[in-house]
Amino acid sequence: MMRWDLPFLVWFVPVGAVALGGLALIARGVRIRRARRWSEDLAGRARRFGRFGWLVLALAGGAALSGIAGPRWGSRVVETETKGLNIVLAVDVSRSMLATDVAPSRLERAKEQARRLVYQQRGDRIGLIAYAGNSFILSPLTVDASALLLLIDALDPDLLSTGGTELGRVLRQGRELLFAGDPIADRVLVLFTDGEGHDSLTVMMNEAATLRREGVRLVVVAEGGTEPVPIPITDPEGNAIGRQRDPAGEVVETQRRDDLINAIADEARGVVVPAGMSDQAGAVRELIAGYVRVPQASSTADEDISRAWIPALVAAMLVLIHTLTRRSLALAALALCTAPVWGHAQGPVNAADAAWIDGDFRTAAEQYLRQVREGEGGERTWYNLGTAALAIGDTATARRALTRTAASLDPELRFRSLYNLALLRIRQAAADSQQARGHLEEAFAQLREALLLKPEHRGAKWNLELVLQRRPPEPPNQSGGGSGSGGGGAPPPEERSAELTPSQAEQILNSMAEEERRAMLDRTRRSGSGRETRGWKEW
């Protein structure tokens, strides 16, 4: 069954055809009258020539309008092949993730990094789990990135009825969901958490050990700060209306539990992405870049295929035939065919872009600023504003605009923004010697993040090397009691111990790592809590 993209245009097809044919008849009559002014013989020849031209033009106009209306019919099967991993994103939606020790909150930051990861990992099969006191599969393994992004946007503590955090349960459910996918591709569980686990340590360690035995690669993305902060209570609009309190009425404070995060990662032989990284999604992408991907073929049925090209081709063929059989209309038809191209080339150009092309960067910056204030252009206009401001030396506007686009989901736009921000910091360091170290440190961090997106970019590598060369040395440590014997400074060179051999250093580091791991597990066991002993926590 045929359907139309613009059904209302179907009614104008005969009207347009008749109108075009009538205009062609009027033009033919004018041509004959003008020929008669010269001679009757010429008028006779004009009447005989192009007798059916009006009909051809009418049919061509009707066909063109039919194509614009967008006819659709039929179906086809589209075969596609993708190569991807099996990835499950597990996001902690407990109330402790509402803490604002990172802007805007732990949960919002985790959602932003999860969105970036989905956006960057196109082709991988990704599942989504939300967890708190229990865990719930929001999406099985899928390549539908748009659906995943919508589900991530909807993550909220009210999504689950049970409060608290059971890490053991989500580790088990994530493993089960991964094993529902392709058995050849590597399986990766990405766990977003602040480390506040309320189930028993034994359960967590057992599930982490199971992940290791069954070959599931665990990546723990840490969120939050290490300083205790209160947990806000918010209304449906997101406004803070109070603070979370325990049954005794005391304000509950939360902090990132690095001991628990590292213990789980160690037991699963996984990797921890630190909370301090500005681009955690980029770090995860780099970690899983070398994992095994497997090709997978899929077929989808495409219904109601667009057939607009058929009437458009008919119209073009009729016009071509009409042009080839006419002498006086050949140049006119050629002009009509090239009119859209000339119109586009000579049409109005964006004033900001035109100023940029002409080298008038100040006018370009003013025009881009006007577009931003009027809400035109989106992230690209913000980036253009920042780049134009950088060109004229307006550091405040450049920093504000480029910082905004440096958080874009588009990897190309984010790379360019970070690169230009680093250039801005390098210029500021050259102009302000007192604050040079701070500016160069910022440039160093921005170039490192940019190289995570494009590791082979020569310009970013060159600028990073330039920053390393220009960074001033660390100031000497002034602590201590002066030159007297009671000073706390470093001992003179002759009093330092001999240098360790590589094997001795490795033995010491291994023993320190094992002792630290043992101590961490002991602290976790002493601080761990469960339902059975202390009651269930709702945050």
C-alpha positions in Angstrom: 0.0 0.0 0.0 1.4 3.4 -0.9 1.6 6.2 1.6 3.0 9.8 1.3 5.4 11.8 3.5 3.4 15.0 2.7 -0.1 13.8 1.8 -1.5 17.4 1.4 0.9 17.9 -1.6 -0.8 15.1 -3.5 -3.9 17.3 -4.0 -1.7 20.0 -5.6 -0.1 17.6 -8.2 -2.9 18.0 -10.8 -3.2 21.7 -10.0 0.5 22.2 -10.5 0.6 20.2 -13.7 -2.4 22.1 -15.2 -0.8 25.5 -14.1 2.5 24.6 -15.7 0.9 23.3 -18.9 -1.3 26.5 -19.1 1.8 28.7 -18.7 3.5 26.8 -21.4 0.5 27.3 -23.7 0.4 31.0 -23.0 4.2 31.2 -23.8 3.5 29.3 -27.0 0.8 31.8 -28.0 3.1 34.8 -27.3 5.9 33.2 -29.4 3.5 32.7 -32.3 2.2 36.3 -32.2 5.8 37.6 -32.1 6.7 35.4 -35.1 3.7 36.7 -37.0 5.1 40.2 -36.7 7.9 39.1 -38.9 6.0 37.0 -41.4 3.2 34.6 -41.8 5.6 31.9 -42.9 7.6 32.2 -39.7 4.3 32.1 -37.7 3.4 28.9 -39.4 6.7 27.3 -38.6 6.2 28.4 -34.9 2.8 26.8 -34.8 4.1 23.5 -36.2 7.2 23.4 -33.9 6.7 22.3 -30.3 3.1 21.5 -30.6 3.1 19.1 -27.6 5.7 20.9 -25.5 3.1 22.2 -23.0 2.0 18.6 -22.4 5.5 17.4 -21.7 6.1 20.3 -19.3 2.8 19.6 -17.5 3.7 15.9 -17.0 7.2 16.9 -15.8 5.7 19.3 -13.3 3.2 16.7 -12.0 6.0 14.1 -11.6 8.2 16.6 -9.8 5.4 17.5 -7.3 4.7 13.7 -6.8 8.4 13.2 -5.9 8.3 16.1 -3.4 5.2 14.6 -1.7 7.4 11.6 -0.9 5.7 8.4 -2.1 6.5 5.2 -0.2 5.7 1.6 -0.8 7.2 -1.9 -0.6 9.8 -3.4 1.9 13.3 -4.8 1.9 15.6 -6.7 4.2 18.8 -4.9 5.2 21.8 -7.0 6.3 24.3 -5.4 8.6 27.4 -6.6 10.4 28.9 -5.1 13.5 32.0 -5.9 15.6 31.6 -5.3 19.2 32.1 -6.2 22.9 29.6 -7.3 25.4 29.4 -4.4 27.9 27.1 -3.9 30.9 26.9 -0.5 32.5 25.8 -0.8 36.2 25.0 2.6 37.7 24.5 3.1 41.4 21.2 5.1 42.0 21.2 4.9 45.8 20.6 8.1 47.7 24.2 8.5 48.6 24.8 9.2 44.9 22.9 12.5 45.3 25.8 13.9 47.4 27.1 17.1 45.8 30.8 16.7 46.7 31.3 16.6 42.9 29.4 18.9 40.6 26.5 18.7 40.1 26.2 15.4 42.0 27.7 11.9 42.0 24.8 10.5 40.1 24.7 13.2 37.5 28.4 12.8 36.9 28.1 9.0 36.6 25.2 9.5 34.1 27.3 12.0 32.0 30.2 9.5 31.8 27.9 6.6 31.0 26.3 8.7 28.2 29.8 9.5 26.8 30.7 5.8 26.9 27.6 4.8 25.0 28.2 7.6 22.5 31.8 6.5 21.9 31.3 2.8 21.8 28.9 2.6 18.8 28.8 -1.0 17.5 29.3 -2.6 20.9 26.4 -4.5 22.5 25.7 -2.6 25.7 23.3 -3.5 28.6 22.2 -1.2 31.4 21.5 -2.0 35.1 20.3 0.3 37.8 21.0 -0.8 41.4 20.6 0.2 45.0 19.2 -2.1 47.6 18.3 -4.4 44.7 19.3 -4.3 41.0 17.1 -4.1 37.9 18.0 -4.7 34.3 16.8 -1.6 32.3 18.1 -2.9 29.0 19.5 -6.2 27.7 22.6 -6.2 25.5 21.7 -4.0 22.5 23.3 -1.8 19.8 20.5 0.8 20.1 22.5 3.7 21.5 19.5 6.2 21.3 17.4 4.0 23.6 20.3 3.5 26.0 20.8 7.3 26.2 17.1 7.8 27.0 17.3 5.2 29.8 20.4 6.7 31.3 18.8 10.2 31.3 15.9 8.6 33.4 18.2 7.2 36.1 17.0 8.4 39.6 16.9 7.0 43.2 13.1 6.8 42.9 13.5 4.3 40.1 14.0 1.5 42.7 11.8 0.9 45.7 14.6 -0.5 48.0 17.3 1.8 49.4 20.8 1.0 50.4 23.5 -0.5 48.2 24.0 -4.3 47.5 27.2 -4.5 45.4 27.2 -8.3 45.5 23.8 -8.6 43.9 24.7 -6.2 41.0 28.0 -8.1 40.4 26.0 -11.3 40.1 23.3 -9.8 37.8 25.8 -8.1 35.6 27.7 -11.4 35.1 24.4 -13.2 34.2 23.5 -10.5 31.8 26.9 -10.6 30.1 26.7 -14.4 29.6 23.4 -13.9 27.7 25.5 -12.3 24.9 27.9 -13.6 22.3 30.2 -16.2 23.9 33.3 -15.2 21.8 33.5 -11.5 22.5 35.1 -10.3 25.7 32.7 -9.4 28.5 33.1 -6.2 30.4 31.2 -5.0 33.5 31.5 -1.2 34.1 30.5 -0.4 37.6 29.7 3.2 38.6 29.8 3.5 42.4 30.8 5.6 45.3 31.9 2.4 47.1 29.2 2.5 49.8 28.2 -1.1 50.0 25.7 -2.2 52.7 25.8 -6.0 52.1 28.4 -8.3 53.7 32.0 -8.2 52.5 32.0 -11.9 52.1 29.2 -11.8 49.5 31.0 -9.0 47.6 34.3 -10.8 47.6 32.7 -14.1 46.5 30.9 -12.4 43.5 34.1 -10.6 42.6 36.1 -13.8 42.6 33.4 -15.4 40.4 33.9 -12.6 37.9 37.6 -13.4 37.8 37.1 -17.1 37.4 34.6 -16.8 34.6 36.6 -14.2 32.6 34.5 -11.1 33.1 36.6 -8.0 33.0 35.6 -5.6 35.8 36.1 -1.8 35.5 35.1 0.2 38.6 34.4 3.9 38.0 34.7 5.6 41.3 32.5 8.7 42.1 32.5 11.2 44.9 35.0 12.6 47.4 36.8 11.2 50.4 35.5 13.9 52.8 32.2 13.1 54.6 29.3 15.2 53.2 25.5 15.1 54.0 23.0 13.4 51.6 20.4 15.9 50.4 16.7 15.1 50.1 15.2 16.6 47.0 11.6 17.4 45.8 10.4 16.1 42.4 11.8 19.3 40.8 15.3 18.5 42.1 15.4 21.2 44.8 17.1 20.3 48.1 14.5 20.3 50.9 16.4 18.6 53.7 19.1 16.1 54.7 19.0 12.4 55.0 18.8 11.2 58.6 19.2 7.8 60.3 16.5 6.3 62.6 18.1 8.1 65.5 17.6 11.5 63.9 21.3 12.1 63.2 22.3 13.6 59.8 23.8 10.8 57.6 27.2 11.6 56.0 28.6 9.8 53.0 32.1 9.5 51.5 33.8 7.5 48.8 34.9 4.1 50.1 38.2 3.5 48.3 39.0 0.6 50.6 35.9 -1.3 49.4 36.3 -0.3 45.7 40.0 -1.4 45.6 39.2 -4.6 47.5 36.5 -5.6 44.9 38.7 -4.6 42.0 41.7 -6.6 43.4 39.6 -9.7 44.0 38.2 -9.6 40.5 41.6 -8.6 39.0 39.8 -5.5 37.6 40.8 -1.9 37.1 39.7 1.2 39.0 39.1 4.5 37.2 39.9 7.2 39.7 37.2 9.7 40.7 39.6 12.6 40.0 39.8 12.0 36.2 37.9 14.6 34.2 37.2 12.1 31.3 36.4 8.8 33.0 34.6 7.6 29.9 37.7 8.2 27.8 39.8 6.2 30.3 37.3 3.3 30.1 37.4 3.5 26.3 41.2 3.3 26.3 41.1 0.3 28.7 38.7 -1.8 26.6 40.1 -0.8 23.2 42.3 -3.9 23.0 39.6 -6.4 24.1 38.4 -9.1 21.7 35.5 -8.0 19.5 33.4 -10.4 17.4 31.6 -9.7 14.1 27.8 -10.2 14.3 25.4 -10.1 11.4 21.9 -8.8 11.8 19.0 -8.3 9.5 16.2 -5.7 9.8 13.1 -5.2 7.7 12.8 -1.8 6.2 9.1 -1.1 5.5 7.6 1.6 3.3 10.8 2.4 1.3 11.0 5.9 -0.1 10.3 5.9 -3.9 10.6 9.6 -4.4 13.5 9.1 -6.8 11.1 7.4 -9.4 8.9 10.4 -10.1 11.9 12.7 -9.8 13.7 10.6 -12.5 10.6 10.7 -14.7 10.5 14.5 -14.4 14.2 14.9 -15.2 13.9 12.6 -18.3 10.9 14.6 -19.6 12.7 17.9 -19.2 15.8 16.4 -20.8 13.7 15.2 -23.8 12.0 18.5 -24.1 15.3 20.3 -24.0 16.9 18.1 -26.6 14.0 18.5 -29.0 13.9 22.3 -28.7 16.3 24.8 -30.0 15.2 28.0 -28.4 14.6 26.4 -25.0 18.0 24.6 -24.7 19.8 27.5 -23.0 16.7 28.3 -20.9 16.6 24.7 -19.6 20.3 24.8 -18.8 19.8 28.0 -16.9 16.9 26.5 -14.9 19.0 23.5 -14.0 21.9 25.6 -12.8 19.8 28.2 -11.0 19.7 26.4 -7.6 23.5 26.1 -7.7 24.0 29.7 -8.5 21.4 30.7 -6.0 23.1 28.8 -3.3 26.5 30.2 -4.2 25.3 33.8 -4.4 22.8 33.5 -1.5 23.2 35.1 1.9 26.1 33.8 3.9 26.2 33.6 7.7 27.6 37.0 8.8 29.8 35.5 11.5 31.2 32.9 9.1 31.8 35.6 6.5 33.6 37.8 8.9 35.8 34.8 10.0 36.6 34.0 6.4 37.6 37.7 5.8 39.9 37.7 8.8 37.7 40.1 10.8 37.8 38.0 14.0 36.4 40.7 16.3 33.2 41.1 14.2 33.0 37.2 14.0 33.2 37.0 17.8 30.4 39.6 18.1 28.2 37.8 15.7 28.8 34.4 17.3 28.0 36.0 20.7 24.8 37.3 19.3 23.8 33.9 18.0 24.6 32.3 21.3 22.4 34.8 23.2 19.6 34.1 20.7 20.0 30.4 21.2 21.1 29.7 17.6 23.6 27.1 16.4 24.0 25.0 19.6 27.5 23.7 20.6 29.1 24.5 17.3 28.3 28.2 17.7 29.7 28.1 21.3 32.9 26.5 19.9 33.2 29.1 17.1 32.7 31.9 19.7 35.5 30.5 21.9 37.8 30.2 18.9 37.1 33.7 17.6 37.5 35.1 21.2 40.8 33.3 21.4 41.9 34.9 18.1 41.3 38.4 19.4 42.7 37.8 22.9 39.4 37.8 24.9 40.5 35.1 27.4 37.4 35.3 29.6 34.9 34.6 26.7 37.2 32.0 25.1 37.6 30.1 28.4 33.9 30.2 29.1 32.8 29.1 25.7 35.5 26.4 25.2 35.0 25.0 28.7 31.3 24.5 27.8 32.1 22.6 24.6 34.9 20.6 26.2 32.1 18.6 27.9 30.4 17.8 24.6 29.4 14.2 23.8 30.8 14.8 20.3 34.5 13.5 20.5 35.7 15.7 17.7 34.2 18.8 19.2 35.5 17.9 22.6 39.0 17.3 21.3 39.1 20.7 19.4 37.8 22.5 22.5 40.4 20.9 24.8 43.2 21.7 22.3 42.2 25.3 22.0 41.8 25.6 25.8 45.4 24.3 26.1 46.6 27.0 23.6 44.8 29.6 25.7 46.6 28.4 28.9 50.0 28.4 27.1 49.4 32.0 26.0 48.4 33.0 29.5 51.5 31.4 30.9 53.7 33.4 28.6 52.0 36.6 29.5 51.8 36.0 33.3 55.1 34.7 34.7 53.8 34.6 38.3 50.9 32.3 37.5 52.8 30.4 34.8 52.9 27.1 36.7 49.2 27.0 37.2 48.4 27.8 33.6 50.9 25.2 32.3 49.5 22.6 34.7 46.0 23.3 33.3 47.4 23.1 29.7 49.1 19.8 30.6 45.8 18.2 31.9 43.8 19.4 28.9 46.3 18.1 26.3 46.5 14.8 28.1 42.7 14.5 27.9 42.8 15.5 24.3 45.3 12.8 23.5 43.0 10.2 25.1 40.6 11.1 22.2 43.3 11.3 19.5 46.4 9.6 20.6 48.2 10.1 17.3 47.6 13.9 16.9 51.0 15.4 16.3 50.0 19.0 17.2 48.7 17.9 20.6 51.9 15.9 21.2 54.1 18.8 20.2 52.3 21.2 22.5 52.4 18.7 25.4 56.2 18.5 25.0 56.3 22.3 24.8 54.4 22.5 28.1 56.7 20.0 29.8 59.8 22.1 28.7 58.3 25.4 29.9 57.1 24.2 33.3 59.2 25.8 36.0 60.9 23.5 38.5 59.2 22.8 41.8 60.1 25.3 44.5 62.5 23.8 47.2 61.1 22.5 50.4 61.5 25.3 53.0 60.2 23.3 56.0 62.6 22.7 58.9 64.5 24.8 61.5 67.0 26.5 59.3 70.6 25.4 59.1 70.8 24.0 62.6 71.0 20.4 63.5 67.4 20.3 64.5 66.1 21.0 61.0 63.7 18.7 59.3 65.1 18.9 55.8 66.6 16.1 53.7 69.9 14.7 54.9 73.1 15.7 53.0 74.0 13.4 50.1 76.8 11.6 52.0 74.2 10.5 54.6 71.7 8.9 52.2 71.6 5.1 51.9 72.9 3.3 48.9 70.7 2.9 45.8 68.6 -0.2 45.7 69.0 -2.8 42.9 65.9 -3.3 40.7 65.2 -6.8 42.3 65.4 -5.4 45.8 63.0 -2.5 44.9 60.6 -4.9 43.3 60.6 -7.1 46.4 59.9 -4.2 48.7 57.1 -2.9 46.4 55.5 -6.3 46.2 55.6 -6.8 50.0 54.2 -3.2 50.6 51.4 -3.9 48.1 50.5 -7.2 49.8 50.6 -5.6 53.2 48.4 -2.7 52.0 46.0 -5.1 50.4 45.8 -7.1 53.6 45.3 -4.0 55.8 42.6 -2.8 53.4 40.7 -6.0 53.6 40.9 -5.9 57.4 39.6 -2.4 57.5 36.8 -3.3 55.2 35.8 -6.3 57.3 35.8 -4.2 60.4 33.7 -1.4 58.8 31.5 -3.6 56.6 27.8 -4.0 57.6 24.9 -6.1 56.5 21.2 -6.6 57.1 21.8 -9.2 59.7 23.8 -7.2 62.2 23.0 -3.5 62.0 19.7 -3.1 60.1 19.2 -2.1 56.5 20.4 1.4 55.4 18.2 3.3 53.1 21.0 5.4 51.5 
